[in-house]
Amino acid sequence: MEMVPFPLIPKPIEVNYRACTIPYRFPCDNPKIATPTEISWINVFANSIPSFKKRAESDSTVPDAPARAQNFAERYGGILDDWKKDPESHGGPPDGVSLGRAREHLLRELGFMDIFKKVKNEENAKAISLFPEVVSLSDAIEDEGERLKNLVRGMFAGNIFDLGSAQLAEVFSRDGLSFLATSQNLVPRPWVIDDLDSFQANWFKNRWKKAVIFVDNSGADIILGILPFAREMLRRGMQVVLAANDLPAINDVTYTELIEILSQLKDENGQLIGVDTSKLVIANSGNDLAVIDLSRVSQELADISADADLVIIEGMGRGIETNLYAQFKCDSLKIGMVKHIEVAEFLGGRLYDCVFKYSEVQS
């Protein structure tokens, strides 16, 4: 598919945009010696290898899955070790994009196209069954400001379903995660980045006509977090574009999966529990990673997004580890839960803290 820069990033893009938020190294660092930050993040990806290997071993669509999963674990571990010994060993020093790309590309090379498919399907089914209850609880809140806050809490609660975090993957496989309990037990405000009040002020002014939302995980994240929020935007007369991955990465929802989810949630009149969806568009972002580099999106998404006046990037990978400081030609919102201690330390916050970063462009 043809890939182009996201049109709402100011040009020249090479000057005005950098995908990765956390600088792993600086120009003064020795190019042959891994920095402490590089080593720390290489270890984050190394710690996730056992959970990825376990998922790959049980992939019934792949012949000789256990042997191939072992091959993945050894080879990806070797790539990470190479980067520790020589930061330039695999085409340049590692960052949040290249570390994830190496893992996803290696899985695909070994025939593992979607090792999280089974758990995604299970979580989607659970979340679809809960969707009417979550929406009705939201609709019952008469105060508009309180309803918005409830929807925002729902986005954070949904975003905790993230199997790319080794710690959360272990908790999930052991205990599962309750969406409604999580939404009531978020860390208290003020969050580590908390622009909810200024966002809410503009929400009341009906400042936006069209939003592009880069979505994140399957299950509770997309179905119980993002879709109730998008539905509220539709109810207010906005156009909403949901941009999802082209190819699977961890438990992120893909473009084709999102189309199927919406077909199950809409009624025979194409409504989402009483709300018209004629202004809702599902777009293929062209992305194949758990993070996103907006210097390369699909031509389709670029065309659909050009006249948007609000960009929302959701999830720790897309909205915090990448794009947190990205500037756009229009208003933007980055929203996600902090699920790695390394990210919490960089931001000066707590593990499972929340980021709600709203940037307003003066018209």
N, C-alpha and C positions, 0 to 999 in steps of 0.2 A: 504494500500500500504506500501511496505517496505521502511523505512526511514533510511538514513545513513548520516554521515557528508559530507558536500561539499568537494570534494577531493582536491580543490586548496587552502584550509586553511592549514597552516603548523601544523604538529602534534608536541606534544600532543595538541589536540584541546581545552581541558579544561584549558590549560595554555595560549595558543596563541589566543584564540577567546572569545570575549564577545559580545553578540548581541546588547545590549542597549548602546546607545551613552551617554546619559545624566545620571550621577549618581544621583539617587533619594535619596540615603542615603550613609553614610560611616560607617565603623566598629565601630567608636566611638559613633554613635548615639544610643539613647535609643530604643531598639527593640519594646517597648510598646507604644512609642509616635511617631505619624506621623511627619515627617520632613516638613519644609516649602515647599520644592520642591515636595514632595509627595502630599501635600494638593493642591498645585498649579495645578499639572497634573490631580489629581482626579477631580478638578473643570473643567478642559478642557473637560474631558470625560462627566461630568455631563451636561455641557452646550450644548452638542450635543444631549442629550436625546430628546428634543422636535422635532428636525428635523427627528430623527430616528422614533419616535412615529408617526409622521405625515405620513411618507413613509409607515410604517407598517399598519396603519389604512386603507390605500387605496390599500392594496395588495389583489386583487380580487381572488387570488388562495388559500387564507386561509379563512376557515369558521370562522365566529365570529371575523373577523380581528380587529375591533375597541376594543372589550373587551380584546383580547389577546395583542394588542398594549398597552393598559392601564396597563395590567399585567406586560409586559416587562418594561415599564417606572418605575413602582413602585418597581419591584424587582431589576432592575439594579441600580436604585437610592439608594435602600437599601444596596446593596453590596458596592457601593462607600462610603456611610455613615459609614458602618462597618469598611472599611479600614481607614477612617479618625480617628475613635475612637480607633481602634486597628490594627496596620499594619500587624499583624500576623493572623488576623481573617479569611482569606481565603487562607490558605496554604503558607503564607509568605508575606513579604512586597511587595507592588505593584510596577510594572515597566511598561514600554511601551508595553511589550509583554502581560503580565498578564491582564492589564486593557482592552486591545482589545480582548483578548481571552474570558474573562468573558462576554463581550457584544455579540460577535458573537455566542458563544455557547448557550447563553440564547435565542437569537433570533431563533436559529435552534430548540432548545428544544420546543419552543412555536409554531413551524411549519412554521416560516418565513425563507424560504430557500434563498430568493434573493429579498429583498424589494426594491432594486434599479433597478430591471430588466427593468421596463418600461422606465425609464429615460435613462438607458444605451442604449437600443434599439433605442430610439429617437436620442440620440447624435451620435451613430454609423452611423445611416443613414445620418445625416447631414454631418458628417466628411467624409464619403465615397464619397458623392457628391462633396466635396471640394478637395479631394485627387489629381485629375489630375491637378487642378490649382496650388496647392501648389508645386507639383513636377515639373511642367513646369517652374514656377518662379525660383525654385532652379537650374534646369538644364540650365536655360538661363544665370546664373552667370558664366562667363568664368574663372575668377580668382579662383583658387582652394582654396586658403585661405579664400577668402570672401564667397565662397560657403559653406565651412565648418562652418564658423561663422553663416551664415544664418540658416543652419541645426540645430546648437546648440541653437540659439534663438528660433527655432521652437519647440525644445524639452521643453524648459522652458515655452513657451506660452501654449503648450498642457497640461503641468503638472498642470496648474492652475485649470483645471476641476477636482475639488476634493470636494466631498460632505461630506467628513469626517470632514472638517473644518466648524464649525457652522456659522462663518462669511461668508465664501464663499458660503455655501449652501443657505444662505439668499439672497446674491447678485445674485446667479444663478437663484433662483426661481423667483426673481423680474425682473431682467434685461437680463438674459442670458449672455454669454461671447463670444466675438468675437476673434477668433483665430488670424486672420491677424492683427487686431488692437493691440492685446496683444503682439504679437511678435515684433511689432515696438515700444512698449512703456514699455519695461523692464527697471528695474533700471539700470542706466549706470554702465559700468565697471570703476574701478575694483569692482567685486562682493565680497561678504564677504569671500568666498574662491574662488580664481580665478587662476587655473592652465591651462587655455586654451592655452596660448602661448607654454608651454612645450608639451602639448598634440598635438598641431598643428605641432610642429617640428617633432614629431615622426610619425604623420600622413603622412607627406611628405616623410618620409624615408620608408614608407610601412613596418613598424616595425612588424605588427601583421598579422597572417594568419587565426586565428579563435577567434571569440568573443562570449562570453555568455552574453546576456542582460537580466537582471531581470526586467520585465516590470511592469507598474503600472496601471494607470486608463484606462477606456474605452474612447470612443469618440475621441476628438481631441488629447488626450495624446498619445494613441497608434497609431492612424491612421495618424494624421498630424504631430506628433512629432517624435515618434520612427521609424515608418515604412519608412519615407523618408531617415532618417539617416542610417537605416539598408540597404535600397536599395543602397545607395551610397557605403557602405562597400562591398556589393555584386558586384557592378560595378567595384570595385577595386580588385576583385578576392578573397575576404575573404569568409570564411565560417561564418555563423551567426546562433547562437542558441537563440531563443526567449523563455525565461522561464516564464510561466504564472501560476497563481494560479490554484489549483485543485478545490477549492470551492469558491463561491462568498464571498467577504468582501467589504462593502461599494460599491463604483462604480468601483472597480478594475476589469480589464478584466480577464476572466477565460480562461483556456486552450481550452475548447470547443468553446467558443465565438471567440477566436483568429483564430482558424481554419476556422470558418464560415466567419469572416471578410476577411481573405486572399482569400478564395474561391470567394468572390464577387469582390475583387480587381484585381485578376489575369485574364489575357485574356485566349483565348482557347489554346494558346501555353505554358501556365504556366508562362508567363512573367508578371512582375510588371512594366507596362509602359515602355516596351522595354528592361528591365533588366531580365536576366535569374535568376530563383529562385531555381535551382537545389541544390545550396549550402545553402539553408535556411531551418532550422529545427525548428519546434514548439515543445517545451517540457513541460511536466507537472511538475511543481516544487514540487508538493505535499503540498504546503502551503495553509492555509485557513484563513490567517489574512491579515490586511492592512500593517503590518510590516513583517519582515522575520527573523527567527533565522536559520542561515546557518549551525548550528550543526545538523539540521534535514531537509534533502531534499529527494526527491524521488530517488530510486536506478536508475531509468531511466535517470534522469537528471545528476546524478553523473557519470554514464557511458559515456554519451555524452560529458560531460564537461572536462573530465580528461586531455585532451591534448590541451585545450584552452590556448592562450597566452595573452588574455585580458578579464577581467571580468568588466562588466558595471552594476551598480545597480542604477536604476532610481526611483525617487519619494521621497517625504519627509519622508514617513513612512519607506521605505526599505533602502534608501540611506543616510538619515540624522539622523532621530530619532533612527534607528538601522543601524549598519554597517559603519558609517562614518569613524571610526578609524580601521576598520577591515583590517588586513594584509593578503595578498595572496602570493602564490608562483610565480605569474605572475603579469604583470601590471594590474592596476585597475583604474576605473573611477567611482566616485559617483557623480550623478547629480540630482538636484532637486530644486524646489522653496520653500522658507521658508514661510509657511502659518499659523504658530502659533507665536504669539508674544513671547511666552515662549522660542521657539527655537531661534528666532532672538536675544533675550537677552542673551541666553547661548553662541551663536556664536559671539556676539558683532556686529551684523549687523542690518539691517532694515527689517520690515515686507515686504514680497514679494521680498526680496533680493534673489540672486541666489548662489547656491553652485555648483562649478565645481572643484572637488578634484581629481587630477590625481596623482597616485603613480607609479613610474617606478621602476621595479626590475632590478638590475644589472645582466646581463647575464654572 
